[in-house]
């Protein structure tokens, strides 16, 4: 299977911190859904920022879609292959939903003749066709996040990276979101960071657990569940596995 | 989707362009000549308005430049497949277009009002370009400050820099050509002069070069594509050099040429009177003619009589006045040009022109003002209040019939010339 992301001994320092937020992480991400799980401040967003080239790794080798992202300047064309939804993504308040997604398509150099159909398809995928003309500032938190997902996938990327995508979604929206991610992951690699174990259980075939910047677990859902078989806390096998990993750390 | 059209629709400048254009227009009108209009004055007041709105434009430029910071767009834009130049270019371009629209609004407000009064000379495109370039410079300075500082501080820094550049025009700066390079330097156009295109080309080139240098700095820092940065820097440097050379080369001439403008002639008989004035005074020609016809009638039987007056474009007043009216001193800044021109006459016919009259033995200190107000006509100068005694004396003069008034003037020619009046001289 093609390895979309390869990390070898990657350490990342972000901001003015004295020690790296991500410490010597070695892993790989393949096609399908990979979940990056961890507590708040575990280093998930920092590792993601390094993968999309917003932060340069301090040490190690990080290759995304065959490109070494630790180099000083990445070719802009590299980004046509990556879709990224930051945890706190912004928008121009006066943009309509359609304009917001169009702007994403423009940023990713989608050819002008294809933008309209790409935007309509992306809005359809996230179920926002009816809200296409609604101003972004008037959308609910969940709708806005779906618009963010539409913007991240409008250019049909090979790698889709979603940082805490289910934040602000109600239970029904989260169910729809899972269906959406499942569909998207059939043709591409999806990396999603989350601290919601039930989302991970429903979606991921590969789980990475970060704790205090260190990779504590790298395996499948079944493997994680087995890790928690003798652990008492937690409501589900996966939750017990997650807590067992953190307890062993 | 056209990037420029998208940015035009969503630029924060769409909110500021119209109000700032209207404010600039109002500033322009409030500084313009009150009752006459010239293209030269129009260009001058538009530069004044651009200097007034400059700090606002710089602040808005920085604000717009910080959009990615304000709206948390940094991640999206930094992971875009487009270069910084491609992303920021349309945003900056839209800001410039809105600024140009705003400048046109100010131009339209000032020009429509001037045209309604009457514009008789020819516009100088170069002089009228200065406010546009000044505004574009202000916006660029703010935008670049935002790109370089990338914090709210950029707004303050941009406003301070523009205000500092503008302040060069408020204080005498040596050498004087430094002042002439400022994009906010306003040039007054006295009558009998014309704009010197060469100096304006220098000023505009320098301002455009400065704008280009600012953009080059932003390009080098934010998008260091070597060839583009180098080209922009060299082109801007060349413009700055050219601008400096032009301005320094024109130092003898400065911004103005001395000219001999064509005059318009107003004639009348009974009494015979011909006035030669600049066409720009056509809006007040009737008033001027009527006022001076009255003076000519009053002086007709005396040694002070006159039948022709020509506008003096550069009037100077010495201690040896000619002794009777012989020229017109018209002040375009006055809201009563005719009345003020009659006041100016007294500097030519009276010896009291050079200072206040002291009440020497037997003379009446209020005498000169009583006579002056009577000659001026029914309209008192703004802000003048008369004591009852003076007011009564003026009223008694006004009650004289024309033949009696002419005789009275003829009998008091010496008093008029010497500026020495006794109370008994007045009826």
HADDOCK unambig.tbl for C-alpha pairs under 7 A between the chains (distance, minus, plus):
assign (segid A and resid 52 and name CA) (segid B and resid 79 and name CA) 6.86 0.50 0.50
assign (segid A and resid 76 and name CA) (segid B and resid 80 and name CA) 6.69 0.50 0.50
assign (segid A and resid 76 and name CA) (segid B and resid 81 and name CA) 4.22 0.50 0.50
assign (segid A and resid 76 and name CA) (segid B and resid 82 and name CA) 5.84 0.50 0.50
assign (segid A and resid 76 and name CA) (segid B and resid 83 and name CA) 6.69 0.50 0.50
assign (segid A and resid 77 and name CA) (segid B and resid 81 and name CA) 5.18 0.50 0.50
assign (segid A and resid 78 and name CA) (segid B and resid 81 and name CA) 6.97 0.50 0.50
assign (segid A and resid 79 and name CA) (segid B and resid 79 and name CA) 6.06 0.50 0.50
assign (segid A and resid 79 and name CA) (segid B and resid 80 and name CA) 5.94 0.50 0.50
assign (segid A and resid 79 and name CA) (segid B and resid 81 and name CA) 5.01 0.50 0.50
assign (segid A and resid 80 and name CA) (segid B and resid 81 and name CA) 5.67 0.50 0.50
assign (segid A and resid 89 and name CA) (segid B and resid 72 and name CA) 6.09 0.50 0.50
assign (segid A and resid 89 and name CA) (segid B and resid 73 and name CA) 6.77 0.50 0.50
assign (segid A and resid 90 and name CA) (segid B and resid 71 and name CA) 5.11 0.50 0.50
assign (segid A and resid 90 and name CA) (segid B and resid 72 and name CA) 4.35 0.50 0.50
assign (segid A and resid 90 and name CA) (segid B and resid 73 and name CA) 5.03 0.50 0.50
assign (segid A and resid 91 and name CA) (segid B and resid 71 and name CA) 5.82 0.50 0.50
assign (segid A and resid 91 and name CA) (segid B and resid 73 and name CA) 6.39 0.50 0.50
assign (segid A and resid 92 and name CA) (segid B and resid 71 and name CA) 6.33 0.50 0.50
assign (segid A and resid 94 and name CA) (segid B and resid 10 and name CA) 6.36 0.50 0.50
assign (segid A and resid 107 and name CA) (segid B and resid 80 and name CA) 5.01 0.50 0.50
assign (segid A and resid 107 and name CA) (segid B and resid 81 and name CA) 5.88 0.50 0.50
assign (segid A and resid 107 and name CA) (segid B and resid 82 and name CA) 5.86 0.50 0.50
assign (segid A and resid 108 and name CA) (segid B and resid 80 and name CA) 5.44 0.50 0.50
assign (segid A and resid 108 and name CA) (segid B and resid 81 and name CA) 4.70 0.50 0.50
assign (segid A and resid 108 and name CA) (segid B and resid 82 and name CA) 6.74 0.50 0.50
assign (segid A and resid 109 and name CA) (segid B and resid 81 and name CA) 6.04 0.50 0.50
assign (segid A and resid 109 and name CA) (segid B and resid 82 and name CA) 6.73 0.50 0.50
assign (segid A and resid 112 and name CA) (segid B and resid 1 and name CA) 6.74 0.50 0.50
